[in-house]
Amino acid sequence: MDILQTLQALNACHGPSGCERPVADVIRQLAEPYVDECTIDTLGNLICHKKGNGPKVMFAAHMDSIGFIVTHIDEKGFLRFGRVGGLSAHEVLGAPIRFANGVRGVVALDGKVEAKEMKLDDLYLDIGARDREEARSLIQVGDTAVYDTQAFVSGDRIFSPYLDDRIACVVLLMALEQIRNNRNDLYFVFTVQEEVGIRGARTAAYGVDPDYGIAIDVTDSDDIPGAPHECSSVAGGGAAIKVMDSSVICHPLVVARLEQLARENEIAWQKDILKAGGTDAGAIHQTRAGVYTGGISISSRYIHTPLEMADLRDVEACAALAAAFAQAELD
């Protein structure tokens, strides 16, 4: 599977939290040759089931992205917006954006506000409309927008909007390609609404009722200038095996098993400890009477900005480790 081409296909979809169905449709087409059945539940989670006789293992990667939602259209045709997930004023200023219907624009700053003092409420979307009437002919209050930046590869690094968490969706698709020994009962779940409170993973895990859960997501990379050392992994360091973040303390048996599988299969790996932030693991491990839960993370720079960055070798390592766990003998 070509990582860049697959990621571009997913990013071409409009998929902020609550609007993930276009992404699910593309993933379903790519996953169907490798699984026995695909279903979409009430919230919109895509559940791809590869049947087996062993323990029930649920892998989760979220399809949704952060985004913008229009709250007001002023008399000059400028759009005020609210956040869908974690937006920061200093990260989105000047970003190109697009709506589901193809209308494009840019995030701009109110001229009365100094950039160093700006807050998200000081920003607006400019779609080039002359006035409110023209803007309303293109966009309605409640419409959502996403980053309109393009993915590309430079050397061993991939730059793209929404690596969080589309790159993890690619990892699960790559893992599906690699599975040869299907002893476990496997559920590859592409979840919704993670960016607004890990909502899809909660209902999906309740429905699947897994014995084991593995969340695949990005994690911060501790290798940028002036890094505050609030995380432990670095881009290019291999698959990051999660130990904890603010949503989960991973089960030590799962952490140990992932480390063992990485060593046995000569997969480059590192530990993922994150002081803040969370993943679908936060919901999975608390489901019903509890789930043996771990995480495999892709160390990424500039998360939630218009262009995030990761190492392609880490992507491949994460896919190999997920495939190894899927095929492992589990108690």
ZAROKOL-146076 format. One record per atom (N, C-alpha, C): residue in one letter; x, y, z. Coordinates in steps of 0.2 Angstrom, whole numbers, padded with zeros to 4 digits, always signed. Layout:
AXYZ;...
This chain:
M+0004-0006+0000;M+0000+0000+0000;M+0004+0006+0000;D+0003+0011-0004;D+0007+0017-0005;D+0004+0022+0001;I+0009+0024+0005;I+0006+0028+0011;I+0004+0034+0009;L+0008+0038+0005;L+0006+0045+0002;L-0001+0045-0001;Q-0002+0040-0006;Q-0008+0040-0010;Q-0014+0038-0006;T-0013+0034-0001;T-0019+0032+0003;T-0020+0038+0008;L-0016+0041+0010;L-0017+0047+0015;L-0020+0052+0011;Q-0018+0053+0004;Q-0021+0059+0000;Q-0028+0057-0001;A-0030+0051-0002;A-0037+0049-0003;A-0041+0050+0003;L-0039+0049+0009;L-0042+0050+0015;L-0043+0058+0016;N-0038+0061+0015;N-0038+0069+0016;N-0042+0072+0011;A-0044+0069+0005;A-0048+0072+0000;A-0055+0072+0003;C-0057+0068+0008;C-0064+0068+0010;C-0065+0074+0015;H-0071+0076+0016;H-0073+0080+0021;H-0075+0076+0028;G-0070+0077+0033;G-0072+0072+0039;G-0070+0075+0045;P-0072+0082+0047;P-0072+0084+0054;P-0076+0080+0058;S-0075+0080+0065;S-0080+0077+0070;S-0087+0078+0068;G-0090+0072+0068;G-0098+0072+0066;G-0099+0071+0059;C-0094+0072+0055;C-0095+0072+0047;C-0091+0066+0044;E-0090+0061+0047;E-0084+0056+0045;E-0086+0051+0040;R-0093+0051+0038;R-0095+0046+0033;R-0091+0046+0026;P-0089+0051+0023;P-0085+0051+0017;P-0079+0047+0018;V-0075+0048+0024;V-0069+0045+0026;V-0070+0037+0026;A-0076+0036+0030;A-0078+0029+0031;A-0079+0025+0025;D-0082+0028+0020;D-0083+0025+0013;D-0077+0023+0010;V-0072+0028+0010;V-0066+0026+0007;V-0062+0021+0010;I-0062+0021+0017;I-0058+0016+0021;I-0062+0009+0020;R-0068+0009+0019;R-0072+0003+0018;R-0070-0001+0012;Q-0069+0003+0006;Q-0067+0000+0000;Q-0060-0003+0000;L-0056+0001+0004;L-0049-0002+0005;L-0049-0008+0009;A-0053-0008+0014;A-0052-0014+0019;A-0056-0020+0017;E-0061-0019+0013;E-0066-0025+0012;E-0062-0031+0009;P-0057-0031+0005;P-0054-0037+0003;P-0050-0041+0008;Y-0049-0038+0014;Y-0045-0041+0019;Y-0049-0044+0025;V-0056-0042+0025;V-0060-0044+0031;V-0066-0048+0029;D-0070-0050+0034;D-0076-0054+0032;D-0082-0050+0032;E-0082-0044+0035;E-0088-0040+0035;E-0086-0033+0038;C-0090-0028+0035;C-0089-0021+0037;C-0096-0019+0039;T-0096-0015+0045;T-0103-0012+0047;T-0101-0005+0049;I-0107-0001+0049;I-0106+0005+0052;I-0112+0006+0058;D-0109+0008+0064;D-0114+0008+0069;D-0118+0015+0070;T-0122+0015+0075;T-0126+0021+0075;T-0122+0028+0075;L-0117+0028+0079;L-0113+0035+0079;L-0109+0036+0072;G-0108+0030+0068;G-0104+0031+0062;G-0097+0027+0062;N-0096+0024+0068;N-0089+0020+0068;N-0090+0015+0062;L-0084+0014+0059;L-0083+0009+0054;L-0080+0003+0057;I-0083-0003+0057;I-0081-0009+0061;I-0080-0014+0056;C-0073-0016+0055;C-0071-0021+0050;C-0069-0027+0054;H-0073-0033+0053;H-0072-0039+0057;H-0068-0044+0053;K-0063-0047+0055;K-0059-0052+0052;K-0060-0058+0057;K-0064-0063+0056;K-0066-0068+0060;K-0060-0073+0062;G-0060-0075+0069;G-0055-0079+0071;G-0058-0083+0077;N-0055-0088+0080;N-0057-0092+0085;N-0054-0090+0092;G-0049-0085+0092;G-0045-0084+0098;G-0049-0078+0101;P-0045-0075+0106;P-0048-0069+0110;P-0050-0063+0105;K-0054-0059+0107;K-0057-0054+0103;K-0052-0048+0104;V-0049-0045+0099;V-0045-0040+0099;V-0048-0034+0095;M-0048-0028+0098;M-0050-0022+0094;M-0045-0017+0093;F-0044-0016+0087;F-0039-0010+0085;F-0043-0004+0084;A-0041+0002+0086;A-0045+0008+0085;A-0040+0014+0082;A-0043+0017+0077;A-0040+0023+0074;A-0045+0028+0072;H-0045+0034+0074;H-0051+0038+0073;H-0050+0042+0066;M-0056+0042+0063;M-0056+0045+0056;M-0057+0053+0056;D-0060+0055+0062;D-0062+0062+0062;D-0056+0067+0063;S-0057+0073+0060;S-0051+0078+0061;S-0054+0084+0065;I-0050+0088+0067;I-0052+0095+0070;I-0055+0099+0064;G-0058+0104+0066;G-0061+0109+0060;G-0064+0115+0063;F-0068+0118+0059;F-0071+0125+0060;F-0078+0124+0059;I-0083+0127+0063;I-0090+0127+0061;I-0092+0134+0061;V-0096+0136+0056;V-0098+0143+0055;V-0104+0145+0060;T-0103+0150+0064;T-0108+0152+0069;T-0111+0159+0067;H-0108+0163+0062;H-0111+0169+0061;H-0108+0172+0054;I-0113+0175+0050;I-0111+0178+0044;I-0112+0186+0044;D-0107+0190+0044;D-0108+0197+0045;D-0110+0200+0039;E-0112+0207+0039;E-0114+0210+0033;E-0109+0211+0028;K-0103+0210+0029;K-0098+0211+0024;K-0096+0204+0021;G-0099+0198+0023;G-0098+0192+0021;G-0093+0188+0024;F-0090+0190+0030;F-0085+0187+0033;F-0089+0182+0038;L-0085+0176+0039;L-0088+0171+0043;L-0085+0170+0050;R-0089+0171+0055;R-0086+0169+0062;R-0087+0162+0063;F-0083+0159+0067;F-0083+0151+0068;F-0082+0149+0075;G-0084+0143+0077;G-0082+0140+0083;G-0077+0134+0081;R-0075+0131+0086;R-0070+0126+0085;R-0073+0119+0086;V-0071+0114+0081;V-0073+0107+0082;V-0066+0104+0084;G-0066+0102+0090;G-0059+0099+0093;G-0054+0105+0094;G-0048+0103+0095;G-0043+0107+0098;G-0040+0112+0093;L-0043+0118+0092;L-0040+0123+0088;L-0036+0128+0092;S-0030+0131+0090;S-0027+0136+0093;S-0026+0142+0088;A-0027+0148+0090;A-0027+0154+0086;A-0020+0154+0083;H-0015+0153+0086;H-0008+0154+0083;H-0006+0149+0078;E-0010+0143+0079;E-0008+0138+0074;E-0013+0138+0068;V-0018+0142+0068;V-0023+0142+0062;V-0023+0148+0058;L-0020+0153+0061;L-0020+0160+0057;L-0016+0159+0051;G-0020+0161+0045;G-0017+0161+0039;G-0018+0154+0035;A-0021+0149+0038;A-0022+0143+0035;A-0027+0143+0030;P-0026+0140+0024;P-0031+0139+0019;P-0036+0134+0022;I-0043+0135+0020;I-0048+0130+0022;I-0053+0129+0017;R-0056+0123+0017;R-0061+0122+0012;R-0067+0119+0016;F-0073+0120+0013;F-0080+0117+0015;F-0081+0111+0011;A-0086+0107+0014;A-0088+0101+0010;A-0091+0102+0003;N-0094+0108+0002;N-0096+0109-0005;N-0091+0112-0010;G-0084+0112-0007;G-0079+0115-0012;G-0077+0122-0011;V-0081+0126-0007;V-0079+0133-0006;V-0073+0133-0002;R-0069+0138-0004;R-0062+0138-0001;R-0061+0145+0002;G-0057+0146+0007;G-0055+0152+0010;G-0049+0152+0014;V-0048+0157+0019;V-0042+0158+0023;V-0045+0160+0030;V-0041+0158+0035;V-0042+0160+0042;V-0038+0167+0042;A-0042+0172+0044;A-0039+0179+0045;A-0040+0182+0052;L-0036+0187+0053;L-0036+0190+0060;L-0040+0197+0060;D-0044+0199+0064;D-0047+0205+0065;D-0042+0211+0065;G-0042+0216+0061;G-0037+0221+0061;G-0036+0225+0067;K-0041+0225+0071;K-0040+0229+0078;K-0036+0225+0083;V-0034+0219+0082;V-0031+0215+0087;V-0023+0213+0085;E-0019+0214+0090;E-0012+0212+0088;E-0011+0205+0088;A-0007+0202+0084;A-0006+0195+0083;A-0004+0191+0089;K+0000+0195+0093;K+0003+0192+0099;K-0002+0191+0105;E-0008+0195+0104;E-0013+0195+0109;E-0019+0191+0107;M-0019+0189+0101;M-0026+0186+0098;M-0028+0180+0101;K-0035+0179+0101;K-0038+0173+0103;K-0042+0170+0098;L-0045+0164+0098;L-0048+0161+0093;L-0054+0165+0091;D-0057+0169+0095;D-0063+0173+0094;D-0061+0179+0090;D-0055+0181+0089;D-0053+0187+0085;D-0052+0185+0078;L-0052+0178+0076;L-0051+0176+0069;L-0058+0175+0066;Y-0058+0175+0059;Y-0064+0174+0055;Y-0061+0171+0049;L-0066+0168+0045;L-0065+0165+0038;L-0067+0170+0033;D-0062+0170+0028;D-0064+0175+0022;D-0064+0170+0016;I-0070+0170+0013;I-0071+0166+0007;I-0072+0170+0001;G-0070+0176+0002;G-0070+0181-0004;G-0077+0183-0006;A-0082+0183-0002;A-0089+0185-0003;A-0089+0193-0003;R-0093+0196-0007;R-0093+0203-0007;R-0098+0206-0001;D-0102+0202+0001;D-0107+0204+0006;D-0111+0198+0009;R-0115+0199+0014;R-0118+0193+0017;R-0123+0189+0013;E-0126+0193+0008;E-0130+0189+0003;E-0126+0184-0001;E-0120+0186-0004;E-0116+0182-0008;E-0113+0176-0003;A-0111+0178+0003;A-0109+0173+0007;A-0114+0167+0009;R-0120+0170+0010;R-0126+0165+0012;R-0127+0161+0006;S-0126+0163+0000;S-0127+0159-0006;S-0122+0153-0007;L-0117+0154-0003;L-0111+0149-0003;L-0111+0144+0003;I-0112+0147+0009;I-0111+0144+0015;I-0117+0146+0020;Q-0119+0141+0024;Q-0124+0142+0029;Q-0121+0141+0036;V-0124+0145+0041;V-0122+0144+0048;V-0123+0136+0049;G-0118+0134+0053;G-0118+0126+0054;G-0114+0122+0049;D-0111+0125+0044;D-0107+0122+0039;D-0100+0121+0042;T-0096+0116+0041;T-0090+0115+0044;T-0084+0115+0038;A-0078+0117+0040;A-0073+0118+0036;A-0067+0114+0039;V-0062+0112+0035;V-0056+0109+0037;V-0050+0112+0033;Y-0044+0110+0035;Y-0038+0113+0032;Y-0038+0111+0025;D-0035+0115+0021;D-0035+0114+0013;D-0028+0114+0011;T-0023+0110+0015;T-0016+0109+0013;T-0015+0103+0010;Q-0010+0102+0007;Q-0008+0096+0003;Q-0003+0092+0006;A-0003+0085+0006;A+0002+0081+0008;A+0007+0080+0003;F+0013+0079+0006;F+0019+0077+0002;F+0024+0074+0006;V+0029+0071+0002;V+0035+0067+0005;V+0041+0071+0004;S+0045+0071+0009;S+0052+0074+0008;S+0057+0069+0011;G+0061+0065+0007;G+0065+0060+0010;G+0061+0055+0014;D+0063+0054+0020;D+0059+0049+0024;D+0053+0052+0028;R+0052+0058+0027;R+0047+0061+0031;R+0041+0063+0027;I+0035+0062+0030;I+0029+0064+0027;I+0026+0070+0030;F+0024+0075+0026;F+0020+0081+0029;F+0013+0081+0026;S+0008+0082+0031;S+0001+0082+0029;S-0003+0085+0034;P-0009+0088+0032;P-0014+0089+0037;P-0017+0083+0039;Y-0019+0083+0045;Y-0023+0078+0048;Y-0019+0071+0048;L-0013+0071+0049;L-0009+0065+0051;L-0013+0062+0057;D-0015+0067+0062;D-0020+0065+0067;D-0027+0065+0065;D-0029+0059+0063;D-0027+0053+0064;D-0027+0048+0058;R-0027+0052+0052;R-0028+0048+0046;R-0022+0044+0045;I-0016+0046+0047;I-0010+0041+0046;I-0011+0035+0050;A-0014+0035+0056;A-0016+0029+0060;A-0021+0024+0056;C-0026+0027+0052;C-0030+0024+0048;C-0026+0020+0043;V-0021+0023+0040;V-0017+0020+0035;V-0013+0014+0038;V-0011+0015+0044;V-0007+0010+0048;V-0011+0004+0049;L-0018+0005+0051;L-0022-0001+0051;L-0023-0005+0045;L-0024-0001+0039;L-0025-0004+0033;L-0019-0008+0031;M-0013-0005+0032;M-0007-0009+0031;M-0006-0015+0035;A-0008-0015+0041;A-0008-0021+0045;A-0012-0026+0043;L-0018-0024+0040;L-0023-0029+0037;L-0020-0033+0032;E-0016-0029+0027;E-0013-0032+0022;E-0008-0037+0024;Q-0005-0036+0030;Q+0001-0041+0032;Q-0001-0047+0036;I-0008-0047+0038;I-0010-0053+0042;I-0010-0059+0038;R-0007-0064+0040;R-0007-0071+0037;R-0010-0076+0042;N-0009-0076+0048;N-0011-0081+0053;N-0017-0078+0057;N-0023-0079+0056;N-0028-0076+0059;N-0031-0080+0065;R-0027-0081+0070;R-0030-0085+0075;R-0034-0081+0080;N-0034-0075+0080;N-0038-0071+0085;N-0044-0068+0081;D-0049-0066+0085;D-0055-0063+0082;D-0054-0055+0082;L-0053-0053+0076;L-0050-0046+0075;L-0056-0041+0073;Y-0056-0035+0076;Y-0060-0030+0074;Y-0056-0024+0073;F-0056-0021+0067;F-0052-0015+0065;F-0057-0010+0065;V-0057-0005+0070;V-0062+0000+0071;V-0060+0007+0069;F-0063+0010+0064;F-0061+0017+0063;F-0066+0021+0066;T-0064+0025+0071;T-0069+0028+0075;T-0071+0035+0073;V-0076+0038+0076;V-0078+0044+0075;V-0078+0049+0082;Q-0078+0055+0081;Q-0078+0060+0086;Q-0073+0059+0092;E-0067+0057+0090;E-0062+0056+0095;E-0060+0063+0097;E-0059+0068+0092;E-0057+0075+0094;E-0061+0079+0098;V-0067+0077+0099;V-0072+0080+0104;V-0074+0076+0110;G-0069+0071+0112;G-0071+0068+0118;G-0071+0060+0117;I-0067+0057+0113;I-0067+0050+0112;I-0073+0047+0112;R-0078+0049+0109;R-0085+0047+0109;R-0086+0041+0105;G-0084+0040+0099;G-0085+0034+0095;G-0082+0028+0098;A-0076+0029+0101;A-0073+0023+0104;A-0077+0020+0109;R-0080+0024+0113;R-0084+0022+0119;R-0089+0017+0117;T-0093+0020+0112;T-0099+0015+0110;T-0097+0009+0106;A-0091+0010+0102;A-0089+0004+0098;A-0086-0001+0102;A-0082+0001+0107;A-0080-0004+0112;A-0085-0008+0116;Y-0090-0004+0118;Y-0096-0007+0121;Y-0099-0012+0117;G-0100-0011+0110;G-0103-0015+0106;G-0099-0021+0104;V-0092-0020+0103;V-0088-0026+0101;V-0086-0030+0107;D-0086-0027+0113;D-0084-0030+0120;D-0078-0034+0119;P-0072-0031+0117;P-0066-0035+0116;P-0062-0037+0122;D-0058-0042+0122;D-0054-0044+0127;D-0048-0040+0127;Y-0045-0038+0121;Y-0039-0033+0121;Y-0041-0027+0116;G-0038-0021+0118;G-0039-0016+0114;G-0032-0012+0113;I-0031-0010+0107;I-0025-0007+0105;I-0027+0000+0101;A-0026+0006+0104;A-0027+0012+0100;A-0021+0014+0096;I-0022+0016+0090;I-0017+0018+0086;I-0018+0026+0085;D-0013+0030+0086;D-0014+0037+0086;D-0007+0040+0085;V-0007+0047+0084;V-0001+0050+0084;V+0001+0052+0091;T+0007+0054+0092;T+0009+0057+0099;T+0014+0062+0097;D+0015+0067+0102;D+0020+0072+0101;D+0027+0070+0101;S+0031+0073+0097;S+0038+0071+0095;S+0042+0076+0099;D+0047+0073+0103;D+0051+0077+0108;D+0058+0079+0105;D+0058+0081+0099;D+0064+0083+0095;D+0064+0089+0092;I+0060+0094+0093;I+0059+0100+0090;I+0064+0105+0094;P+0066+0111+0091;P+0070+0116+0095;P+0066+0118+0101;G+0069+0118+0107;G+0065+0121+0113;G+0060+0116+0116;A+0061+0110+0114;A+0056+0105+0116;A+0055+0105+0124;P+0049+0105+0126;P+0048+0106+0134;P+0049+0099+0137;H+0050+0094+0133;H+0051+0087+0136;H+0045+0085+0140;E+0039+0086+0137;E+0033+0083+0140;E+0031+0077+0137;C+0035+0074+0133;C+0034+0067+0130;C+0040+0064+0129;S+0040+0057+0127;S+0046+0053+0127;S+0048+0051+0120;S+0044+0051+0115;S+0046+0048+0109;S+0048+0054+0104;V+0052+0051+0098;V+0054+0056+0093;V+0053+0053+0086;A+0052+0057+0081;A+0051+0055+0075;A+0057+0052+0072;G+0056+0046+0069;G+0061+0041+0067;G+0064+0036+0072;G+0061+0036+0078;G+0063+0032+0083;G+0060+0025+0083;G+0055+0024+0079;G+0051+0018+0078;G+0044+0018+0081;A+0041+0013+0081;A+0034+0013+0084;A+0034+0014+0091;A+0030+0019+0093;A+0030+0021+0100;A+0025+0017+0104;I+0027+0013+0109;I+0023+0009+0113;I+0020+0013+0119;K+0014+0014+0119;K+0011+0019+0124;K+0012+0016+0131;V+0014+0020+0136;V+0014+0018+0143;V+0008+0021+0146;M+0008+0028+0145;M+0002+0032+0148;M+0002+0039+0145;D-0004+0041+0145;D-0005+0048+0144;D-0011+0051+0149;S-0014+0056+0148;S-0019+0059+0153;S-0025+0055+0152;S-0026+0051+0147;S-0033+0047+0147;S-0032+0040+0149;V-0026+0037+0149;V-0025+0030+0151;V-0018+0028+0154;I-0018+0024+0158;I-0012+0020+0160;I-0013+0013+0157;C-0009+0012+0152;C-0009+0005+0148;C-0008-0001+0153;H-0011-0006+0151;H-0011-0012+0155;H-0003-0014+0155;P+0000-0016+0160;P+0007-0018+0159;P+0008-0024+0156;L+0003-0029+0156;L+0004-0035+0152;L+0004-0034+0144;V+0000-0029+0142;V-0001-0027+0135;V+0006-0023+0133;V+0008-0019+0137;V+0014-0015+0136;V+0020-0020+0135;A+0021-0025+0140;A+0026-0030+0139;A+0025-0034+0133;R+0019-0036+0131;R+0018-0040+0125;R+0020-0037+0119;L+0018-0030+0119;L+0020-0026+0113;L+0028-0025+0112;E+0031-0024+0118;E+0038-0024+0118;E+0042-0030+0116;Q+0039-0036+0118;Q+0042-0042+0116;Q+0041-0044+0109;L+0035-0042+0106;L+0034-0043+0099;L+0038-0039+0095;A+0040-0033+0097;A+0044-0028+0093;A+0051-0031+0093;R+0053-0034+0099;R+0060-0037+0099;R+0061-0043+0095;E+0056-0047+0095;E+0056-0054+0092;E+0055-0053+0084;N+0052-0047+0082;N+0051-0046+0075;N+0056-0041+0072;E+0060-0039+0076;E+0065-0034+0075;E+0062-0027+0072;I+0057-0025+0075;I+0054-0019+0074;I+0056-0013+0078;A+0058-0008+0075;A+0061-0002+0079;A+0055+0000+0083;W+0057+0002+0090;W+0052+0004+0094;W+0055+0008+0100;Q+0050+0012+0103;Q+0052+0017+0108;Q+0046+0017+0113;K+0047+0020+0119;K+0041+0021+0123;K+0038+0028+0122;D+0031+0028+0123;D+0027+0034+0123;D+0024+0035+0129;I+0027+0040+0132;I+0024+0043+0139;I+0022+0050+0137;L+0016+0052+0138;L+0014+0059+0136;L+0010+0062+0142;K+0013+0068+0144;K+0010+0071+0150;K+0003+0074+0149;A+0001+0076+0143;A-0006+0078+0142;A-0008+0075+0135;G-0015+0075+0134;G-0018+0072+0128;G-0020+0065+0129;G-0024+0063+0125;G-0027+0056+0126;G-0029+0053+0119;T-0031+0047+0119;T-0032+0043+0113;T-0039+0039+0114;D-0041+0035+0109;D-0046+0031+0110;D-0045+0026+0116;A-0039+0024+0118;A-0038+0020+0123;A-0041+0022+0129;G-0042+0028+0130;G-0045+0031+0136;G-0052+0029+0137;A-0056+0028+0132;A-0062+0025+0132;A-0062+0017+0132;I-0058+0014+0128;I-0058+0007+0127;I-0057+0004+0134;H-0052+0006+0138;H-0050+0002+0144;H-0055+0002+0149;Q-0060+0007+0149;Q-0065+0007+0154;Q-0071+0004+0152;T-0071+0001+0146;T-0078-0002+0144;T-0080-0008+0148;R-0086-0008+0149;R-0089-0014+0153;R-0085-0016+0159;A-0083-0022+0160;A-0079-0023+0166;A-0072-0022+0165;G-0070-0019+0160;G-0063-0017+0158;G-0060-0021+0153;V-0055-0018+0149;V-0052-0021+0143;V-0044-0021+0144;Y-0040-0026+0143;Y-0033-0026+0142;Y-0031-0021+0137;T-0029-0015+0138;T-0028-0010+0133;T-0021-0007+0133;G-0019-0006+0126;G-0012-0003+0125;G-0013+0002+0119;G-0007+0004+0117;G-0007+0009+0112;G-0001+0009+0108;I-0002+0010+0101;I+0004+0010+0097;I+0004+0017+0093;S+0009+0021+0094;S+0009+0028+0092;S+0014+0030+0087;I+0012+0035+0083;I+0016+0038+0078;I+0019+0044+0080;S+0025+0045+0082;S+0028+0051+0084;S+0027+0057+0079;S+0024+0062+0080;S+0023+0067+0075;S+0024+0074+0078;R+0027+0078+0073;R+0028+0085+0075;R+0022+0090+0072;Y+0021+0095+0076;Y+0016+0100+0074;Y+0009+0098+0073;I+0007+0094+0078;I+0000+0091+0078;I-0005+0096+0079;H-0011+0096+0075;H-0016+0100+0075;H-0015+0107+0071;T-0009+0107+0067;T-0008+0113+0063;T-0009+0111+0056;P-0009+0115+0051;P-0011+0114+0044;P-0006+0109+0041;L+0000+0108+0043;L+0005+0103+0041;L+0008+0100+0047;E+0007+0093+0048;E+0010+0089+0053;E+0015+0085+0049;M+0020+0082+0053;M+0025+0079+0050;M+0027+0072+0054;A+0028+0067+0050;A+0030+0060+0054;A+0035+0057+0049;D+0038+0052+0052;D+0043+0048+0048;D+0040+0042+0045;L+0041+0041+0039;L+0038+0035+0035;L+0040+0028+0038;R+0046+0028+0041;R+0049+0022+0044;R+0045+0020+0050;D+0043+0025+0054;D+0039+0024+0060;D+0032+0022+0058;V+0029+0024+0052;V+0023+0022+0050;V+0023+0014+0049;E+0028+0012+0045;E+0029+0005+0043;E+0030+0001+0049;A+0034+0004+0054;A+0035+0000+0061;A+0029-0001+0064;C+0025+0004+0065;C+0018+0004+0068;C+0014-0001+0065;A+0013-0002+0058;A+0009-0007+0055;A+0012-0014+0056;A+0018-0015+0056;A+0021-0021+0057;A+0020-0023+0064;L+0020-0019+0069;L+0019-0021+0076;L+0011-0022+0077;A+0007-0018+0074;A+0000-0020+0075;A-0002-0027+0072;A+0001-0028+0066;A+0000-0035+0063;A+0003-0040+0067;A+0009-0039+0070;A+0011-0044+0075;A+0007-0046+0081;F+0004-0040+0084;F-0001-0041+0089;F-0007-0045+0087;A-0009-0043+0081;A-0015-0046+0079;A-0015-0054+0078;Q-0008-0056+0076;Q-0007-0063+0075;Q-0004-0067+0081;A-0003-0063+0086;A+0000-0066+0092;A-0004-0071+0096;E-0001-0076+0099;E-0005-0080+0104;E-0006-0076+0110;L-0013-0075+0112;L-0015-0071+0117;L-0019-0075+0122;D-0018-0074+0129;D-0021-0078+0134;D-0029-0076+0134;
